């Protein structure tokens, strides 16, 4: 019984540790970027163990959860169509002092 409890704790630590390495990002590209460039960027994120959480239709881009190394790869993939990569988070105009 003690082994089972230790196994559950270890498994939980591994799962939360892997999830902690992923950061939420918003990636957008210039309007004239070919779809193949966006597709390659999404594939690089998936290959690095990340996931695409939303694909935008108004702007050319997507939201993703990925390790920082994947974002470095995406940022240099295309020399002509440079993405704008932002850390996603809650934005507020309500400032508490």
N, C-alpha and C positions, 0 to 999 in steps of 0.2 A: 504494500500500500504506500509506503514511504517513497519507493522508486517512482510510482505513478505520479505522485504529487510533484516530485522533483522534475520529472519529464514534462509535465504540464507547464511548470514555471519556466523551464528552459525553452520550450516551444514558444511560449508567449514572448519571452525576451528576444528570440530570433525574429519573430514576426514583427514586433514593434520596432526592433532595431532596423530591419530592412525598410519598413515604412517611413522611419524617421529620416532616411537618406533622400527621400523624394521631396522635392519642393514644387509648389504650384507656380506655373509661368503662363504668361500670355505672349504668344508669338504672332507678330503681324508682318506682312510683306507689302512692298509697293504694289499699286493697282496693276501695273503691267507685268508683274511676275508670272512666268509660265506655271501652269498647274503642276508640271513635273518637278519643279523646284520645291514647291510646298509639299508634294507627295514624298520627295526624298527626305525633307526635314522631318516629317512625321515618322517615316520609317526609321530614321536614325534614333529617334526617341524610343520607339518600340524596341529596337535592337538593343538599346542600353537598359532595358528593363522598365521603362516608363510607360505611361498610358496617355492617350489623347482623351481629354474629358469633355471637350466641346469643339465643334467646328463652326466658325462664323460664316455668315452669308453676306452681311453688309460690308464687312472688311475682308480682305484676303488674309486669313490667319486661323488660329486655333488656340485653345487652352490645353495645357498638358501638366501632368505630374511627372517629373523626371529628375534624375540626378544632375548635378551641376556639370558634370563631364559631358553629358548629352547636349546641354545648351552650348557648351564651348564648341562642340562639333557642328551644331546647327549654325552657329554664328559665322563660321568660316567656310561653310559648304559651297556657297556661291559667291564668286568675286563680283558679279554684276548686280545681283539682287540681294541686298543686305537686309536681313530681318531686324525688326525692333523686338527685343526680348525684355519683358518686364516681369518682375516677381509679382505674382498675384496675391492680393490680400484685401482686407476690408478697408474701404475708404470712407471717411466721415468728415462732415463739416462741423460736427458738434464737438467743440474743443472744451475739455474739462480743465479748469485751473485750480 
